[in-house]
C-alpha cells in the first residue's frame, strides 16, 4: 500500500514539474485528439516523446548541460522541440 502511495506521489510530482515547465516556456504539447494543451498527463508526455538528447558542453573550463526532448505530433506539423533549462556544472579540482 505504501509503495502505491509513493508511486502516485512521484507521478503527480513529475506531472506538476512538467506542467510548470510548459507554462514558463509557453509551450503546448499535442494531446490525444490532436489539439495542443499545456496540461498533459505525465503518461501521455512519455508516450509522445520521440527522443531525449543530453548535451554537455565545456566552455572556458565551465561545463553546461542541456536536455533536448522532441515530441511526436499526430498532425502534419513538424515535431515540437522542448529544451530544459541549461544548468551550469561546477567542476571541483
VEXDREN-2710 file (C-alpha; in Angstrom, 1 decimal):
% VEXDREN-2710
k/r/px/py/pz
1/UNK/0.0/0.0/0.0
2/UNK/2.8/2.4/0.8
3/UNK/4.6/1.6/-2.5
4/UNK/1.4/2.5/-4.4
5/UNK/1.1/5.8/-2.5
6/UNK/4.7/6.6/-3.1
7/UNK/4.5/5.9/-6.8
8/UNK/1.3/8.1/-7.2
9/UNK/3.1/10.9/-5.3
10/UNK/6.2/10.7/-7.7
11/UNK/3.9/10.6/-10.7
12/UNK/1.9/13.7/-9.5
13/UNK/5.2/15.5/-8.7
14/UNK/6.6/14.8/-12.2
15/UNK/3.3/15.9/-13.8
16/UNK/3.4/19.1/-11.8
17/UNK/7.0/19.8/-12.8
18/UNK/6.2/19.1/-16.5
19/UNK/3.2/21.5/-16.4
20/UNK/5.2/24.2/-14.7
21/UNK/7.9/23.9/-17.3
22/UNK/5.4/24.1/-20.2
23/UNK/3.8/27.1/-18.6
24/UNK/7.0/29.1/-18.1
25/UNK/8.2/28.3/-21.6
26/UNK/4.7/29.0/-23.0
27/UNK/4.8/25.7/-24.9
28/UNK/2.0/23.2/-25.6
29/UNK/2.1/19.5/-26.3
30/UNK/-0.1/17.7/-28.7
31/UNK/-3.0/16.0/-26.9
32/UNK/-4.6/12.7/-27.8
33/UNK/-7.2/14.3/-30.0
34/UNK/-4.7/16.5/-31.9
35/UNK/-5.3/19.7/-30.1
36/UNK/-2.4/21.4/-28.2
37/UNK/-2.5/21.5/-24.4
38/UNK/-0.5/22.9/-21.5
39/UNK/-1.9/20.4/-19.1
40/UNK/-0.9/16.9/-20.4
41/UNK/-0.6/13.9/-18.1
42/UNK/2.8/12.6/-17.5
43/UNK/1.9/9.2/-19.1
44/UNK/0.9/11.0/-22.3
45/UNK/4.0/13.1/-22.4
46/UNK/6.2/10.0/-22.0
47/UNK/4.2/8.2/-24.8
48/UNK/4.7/11.0/-27.2
49/UNK/8.4/11.5/-26.7
50/UNK/10.3/10.8/-29.8
51/UNK/13.9/11.1/-28.4
52/UNK/15.8/12.7/-25.5
53/UNK/19.2/14.1/-26.0
54/UNK/21.6/15.1/-23.3
55/UNK/24.2/17.7/-24.4
56/UNK/27.3/18.6/-22.3
57/UNK/29.5/21.5/-23.4
58/UNK/32.7/22.8/-21.8
59/UNK/33.2/26.5/-22.4
60/UNK/36.3/28.1/-20.8
61/UNK/36.5/25.3/-18.2
62/UNK/32.8/25.5/-17.2
63/UNK/30.5/22.6/-18.0
64/UNK/27.0/23.3/-19.2
65/UNK/24.3/20.6/-19.5
66/UNK/21.1/20.7/-21.5
67/UNK/18.4/18.2/-22.3
68/UNK/16.5/18.3/-25.6
69/UNK/13.3/16.4/-26.0
70/UNK/11.4/16.0/-29.3
71/UNK/7.7/15.1/-29.2
72/UNK/5.8/13.3/-31.9
73/UNK/2.9/15.2/-33.4
74/UNK/-0.2/13.5/-34.7
75/UNK/-0.7/16.3/-37.2
76/UNK/1.4/17.1/-40.2
77/UNK/3.2/19.8/-38.3
78/UNK/7.0/19.3/-37.6
79/UNK/7.9/17.8/-34.2
80/UNK/7.8/20.1/-31.2
81/UNK/11.2/20.8/-29.6
82/UNK/11.3/21.4/-25.8
83/UNK/14.6/22.4/-24.2
84/UNK/15.1/22.0/-20.5
85/UNK/16.9/24.9/-18.7
86/UNK/20.6/24.6/-19.2
87/UNK/22.5/24.2/-15.9
88/UNK/26.0/25.1/-15.1
89/UNK/28.1/22.3/-13.6
90/UNK/31.0/23.4/-11.4
91/UNK/33.9/21.1/-11.6
92/UNK/35.9/20.5/-8.5
93/UNK/39.6/20.5/-9.0
END
